[in-house]
């Protein structure tokens, strides 16, 4: 327990000397022991523990600000503008002038390389796309890692920052199992799907990535929610997709187109009225793709049943 200089009067005995117990986060009266406050807010670690304990227990340290999604990874420092020394005294005129010159050179020394400026612009856009696409911190960190790798391989040169960043986001979503399609990212990033797909293929082959296949079940949920289908249709679609997966029918097919085809067949069996145009729009595919996919899927499933 450690005493504090907070001037508080105890309501029981009138004592104004309080003691702070950092382990229980309580402020108590030094005379009668009455608990004055049961919550002590602190932003600094408890330096009264050993170095070994501080390294193992980080509860008092707070969240780290270092991140791959920051151009300097959160490791750079800046000179403050308080114009006061460590004791809180105001600096004299000569020292203030010297500190101002140091601040100027400190700012000039940061982010001078073209690569650093490129990352700064890219990760600023990434923070905006994070909110638009509702991405998790894990996906953002993975995206920043992929973008840095692409920059090291000089793949960014001659290409737009937004285009390569969008491709990195798509790859990160695929690797983290987040259901985001090329159309979703291209629409939010205000670019053509064809350009995004081209950048994706470039990163895929040049970085030698191993990207997992999109889970068809997640695509069914996404398309069904967009099309506002009933739970009965969703459950039947999940059963149909399970049968298709067991027979390895989804291999090599567009997951969103396959999900739309499965949902269309499910809606027919559940007598839910929905047009092909509405379902195709929700999946981001054409009506021709939906009809052909539903026809092929029905044929494959019936063939498997006969065998």
C-alpha positions as a printed Julia matrix, in Angstrom:
307×3 Matrix{Float64}:
   0.0     0.0     0.0
   1.27    3.46   -0.86
   0.24    6.85    0.41
  -1.07    9.46   -1.96
  -1.18   13.22   -2.0
  -4.86   13.36   -2.92
  -6.65   15.67   -0.51
  -9.88   13.91    0.44
 -11.78   14.11    3.72
 -13.05   10.88    5.27
 -16.78   11.12    6.04
 -16.42    8.91    9.13
 -13.5    10.43   11.08
 -12.7    13.65    9.2
  -9.15   12.53    8.43
  -7.66   13.97    5.22
  -4.78   11.53    4.76
  -5.61    8.66    2.39
  -3.74    5.54    1.34
  -3.9     3.93   -2.1
  -3.79    0.15   -2.36
  -2.79   -0.55   -5.97
  -3.35   -4.3    -5.69
  -7.02   -3.94   -4.77
  -7.41   -0.57   -6.58
  -8.87    1.06   -3.45
  -8.34    4.37   -1.65
  -8.78    3.97    2.12
  -8.58    6.25    5.15
  -5.28    5.93    7.05
  -7.0     6.39   10.44
 -10.25    4.37   10.39
  -9.74    2.2     7.29
 -12.9     3.32    5.52
 -12.84    2.67    1.75
 -13.18    6.05    0.04
 -12.96    4.8    -3.54
 -12.9     1.27   -4.94
 -11.55    2.24   -8.36
  -8.13    3.69   -9.1
  -7.4     4.49  -12.72
  -3.79    4.25  -13.81
  -2.12    4.29  -17.2
   1.33    3.28  -15.96
   2.64   -0.17  -14.98
   3.13   -1.14  -11.36
   6.87   -0.56  -10.99
   6.88   -2.06   -7.5
   6.93   -5.55   -8.99
  10.08   -7.27  -10.14
  11.35   -7.08  -13.71
  10.5   -10.75  -14.21
   6.94  -10.24  -12.98
   6.48   -7.18  -15.23
   7.58   -9.15  -18.27
   5.16  -11.97  -17.48
   2.23   -9.87  -16.29
   1.31   -7.01  -18.62
  -2.03   -6.15  -17.04
  -0.79   -2.75  -15.91
   1.08   -1.84  -19.06
  -1.85   -1.29  -21.41
  -2.28   -2.03  -25.09
   0.76   -1.68  -27.29
   0.61    0.93  -30.01
   3.0    -0.92  -32.33
   1.31   -2.22  -35.46
   2.24   -3.27  -38.98
  -0.65   -1.14  -40.22
   1.21    2.04  -39.25
   3.84    3.34  -41.63
   6.44    3.5   -38.84
   4.96    0.48  -36.99
   4.29    2.84  -34.05
   7.95    2.85  -33.03
   8.93    6.41  -33.95
   9.05    9.25  -31.43
   8.43   12.99  -31.71
   9.58   16.0   -29.74
   6.68   17.47  -27.77
   5.51   21.09  -27.91
   5.05   21.78  -24.21
   8.1    24.09  -23.92
   8.6    22.9   -20.34
  11.37   20.88  -18.72
  11.03   17.68  -16.7
  10.16   19.65  -13.57
   7.39   21.57  -15.34
   9.26   24.86  -15.48
   8.95   27.03  -18.6
  12.03   27.0   -20.83
  13.94   30.19  -21.4
  13.98   31.95  -24.78
  17.26   30.45  -25.99
  16.23   26.89  -25.11
  12.78   27.33  -26.71
  14.46   28.46  -29.94
  16.8    25.48  -29.84
  13.95   23.02  -29.23
  11.99   24.52  -32.14
  14.94   23.89  -34.46
  15.19   20.33  -33.18
  11.47   19.79  -33.81
  11.86   21.05  -37.38
  14.72   18.64  -38.11
  12.86   15.83  -36.38
   9.86   16.29  -38.69
  12.1    16.52  -41.75
  13.96   13.35  -40.82
  10.77   11.27  -40.68
   9.17    9.6   -43.74
  11.59   11.06  -46.26
  12.06    7.93  -48.36
   9.59    7.19  -51.14
   8.85    3.77  -49.62
   7.91    5.34  -46.27
   5.7     7.92  -47.97
   4.06    5.13  -49.99
   3.3     3.14  -46.83
   1.97    6.2   -45.05
  -0.5     6.9   -47.87
  -1.45    3.22  -48.21
  -2.13    2.65  -44.53
  -4.16    5.84  -44.32
  -6.41    4.4   -47.01
  -6.4     1.07  -45.18
  -7.85    2.64  -42.04
 -10.69    4.08  -44.13
 -11.39    0.77  -45.88
 -11.4    -0.99  -42.51
 -14.54    0.91  -41.49
 -16.2     0.63  -44.89
 -15.71   -3.14  -45.12
 -16.1    -3.76  -41.37
 -12.8    -5.64  -41.12
 -11.22   -6.98  -37.94
  -7.83   -5.89  -36.58
  -6.39   -9.29  -37.5
  -7.35   -8.82  -41.16
  -5.86   -5.31  -41.15
  -2.57   -6.58  -39.7
  -2.45   -9.35  -42.3
  -3.18   -6.86  -45.08
  -0.35   -4.59  -43.92
   2.02   -7.58  -43.82
   1.14   -8.59  -47.4
   1.48   -5.0   -48.63
   4.92   -4.66  -47.02
   6.02   -7.92  -48.67
   4.79   -6.66  -52.04
   6.7    -3.43  -51.52
   9.89   -5.34  -50.69
   9.53   -7.27  -53.97
   9.04   -3.95  -55.83
   5.57   -5.04  -57.0
   4.04   -1.67  -56.14
   6.07    0.24  -58.72
   4.04    1.31  -61.73
   0.76    0.36  -60.08
  -1.77    2.28  -58.03
  -1.58    2.14  -54.26
  -5.34    1.65  -53.93
  -5.32   -1.23  -56.42
  -2.53   -3.17  -54.72
  -3.96   -2.43  -51.28
  -7.36   -3.77  -52.35
  -5.73   -6.97  -53.61
  -3.89   -7.35  -50.31
  -7.19   -6.91  -48.44
  -8.85   -9.63  -50.54
  -5.97  -12.05  -49.89
  -6.05  -11.27  -46.15
  -9.81  -11.88  -46.05
  -9.35  -15.22  -47.81
  -6.6   -16.31  -45.42
  -8.5   -15.18  -42.3
 -11.8   -16.72  -43.42
 -13.63  -13.39  -43.72
 -16.32  -13.55  -46.45
 -15.5   -10.59  -48.72
 -15.78  -10.97  -52.48
 -13.9    -9.23  -55.26
 -17.07   -7.28  -56.05
 -17.43   -6.09  -52.45
 -13.89   -4.76  -52.27
 -13.91   -3.33  -55.8
 -17.16   -1.45  -55.16
 -15.97    0.07  -51.88
 -12.58    0.95  -53.4
 -14.23    2.48  -56.48
 -12.31    0.35  -58.97
 -13.07   -2.26  -61.62
 -13.32   -5.89  -60.62
 -11.06   -6.83  -63.54
  -8.26   -4.59  -62.24
  -8.59   -5.99  -58.72
  -8.48   -9.56  -60.03
  -5.35   -8.77  -62.05
  -3.58   -7.34  -58.98
  -4.69  -10.34  -56.93
  -3.19  -12.78  -59.44
   0.06  -10.79  -59.45
   0.42  -10.99  -55.66
  -0.67  -14.61  -55.63
   2.04  -15.79  -58.02
   4.86  -13.37  -57.16
   4.59  -13.86  -53.39
   3.99  -17.61  -53.78
   0.94  -17.56  -51.52
  -1.13  -20.52  -50.36
  -4.66  -19.21  -50.13
  -7.41  -21.45  -48.71
 -10.67  -22.02  -50.57
 -13.63  -19.88  -49.52
 -16.06  -21.72  -47.26
 -19.25  -22.22  -49.36
 -21.4   -22.23  -46.21
 -20.37  -18.66  -45.37
 -21.28  -17.63  -48.91
 -24.75  -19.11  -48.46
 -25.32  -17.1   -45.28
 -24.08  -13.91  -46.9
 -26.21  -14.24  -50.05
 -29.27  -15.32  -48.08
 -29.01  -12.33  -45.77
 -28.66   -9.94  -48.69
 -31.64  -11.5   -50.47
 -33.65  -11.6   -47.17
 -34.58  -15.28  -47.41
 -36.38  -17.31  -44.77
 -34.64  -19.56  -42.26
 -36.28  -22.6   -43.82
 -34.69  -21.83  -47.17
 -31.31  -21.26  -45.51
 -31.44  -24.6   -43.71
 -32.42  -26.49  -46.85
 -29.65  -24.7   -48.78
 -27.14  -25.73  -46.1
 -28.27  -29.38  -46.48
 -27.91  -29.21  -50.26
 -24.47  -27.63  -49.97
 -23.38  -30.32  -47.5
 -24.34  -33.01  -50.02
 -22.49  -31.14  -52.76
 -19.34  -30.83  -50.61
 -19.37  -34.56  -49.82
 -19.46  -35.25  -53.56
 -16.75  -32.61  -54.2
 -19.01  -30.68  -56.56
 -17.85  -27.17  -55.44
 -14.26  -27.83  -56.6
 -13.22  -25.22  -59.17
 -16.49  -23.27  -59.05
 -17.19  -19.68  -58.06
 -18.34  -19.88  -54.42
 -20.81  -17.0   -54.72
 -22.3   -18.37  -57.94
 -22.58  -21.82  -56.38
 -24.24  -20.36  -53.27
 -26.76  -18.52  -55.44
 -27.55  -21.74  -57.35
 -28.02  -23.71  -54.13
 -30.28  -21.03  -52.66
 -32.34  -20.95  -55.85
 -32.91  -24.72  -55.71
 -33.71  -24.44  -52.02
 -36.26  -21.68  -52.64
 -38.0   -23.85  -55.23
 -38.33  -26.75  -52.8
 -39.53  -24.49  -49.96
 -42.01  -22.64  -52.23
 -40.45  -19.28  -51.41
 -41.09  -16.75  -54.15
 -37.89  -15.1   -55.29
 -36.77  -14.05  -58.75
 -33.54  -15.13  -60.36
 -32.61  -11.48  -60.93
 -32.94  -10.63  -57.23
 -30.91  -13.64  -56.13
 -28.24  -13.07  -58.78
 -27.89   -9.43  -57.72
 -27.47  -10.45  -54.08
 -24.7   -12.87  -55.06
 -23.03  -10.49  -57.48
 -23.38  -12.84  -60.47
 -25.41  -12.81  -63.68
 -28.74  -14.55  -64.14
 -27.15  -16.78  -66.8
 -24.54  -17.93  -64.29
 -27.24  -18.69  -61.74
 -29.41  -20.67  -64.17
 -26.5   -22.66  -65.57
 -25.14  -23.34  -62.09
 -28.52  -24.51  -60.8
 -28.98  -26.77  -63.84
 -25.51  -28.33  -63.49
 -25.88  -28.71  -59.72
 -29.24  -30.46  -60.05
 -27.76  -32.82  -62.65
 -24.7   -33.61  -60.52
 -26.77  -34.29  -57.39
 -29.25  -36.53  -59.25
 -26.37  -38.42  -60.85
 -24.78  -39.01  -57.45
 -28.08  -40.26  -56.04
 -28.51  -42.76  -58.89
 -25.0   -44.08  -58.4
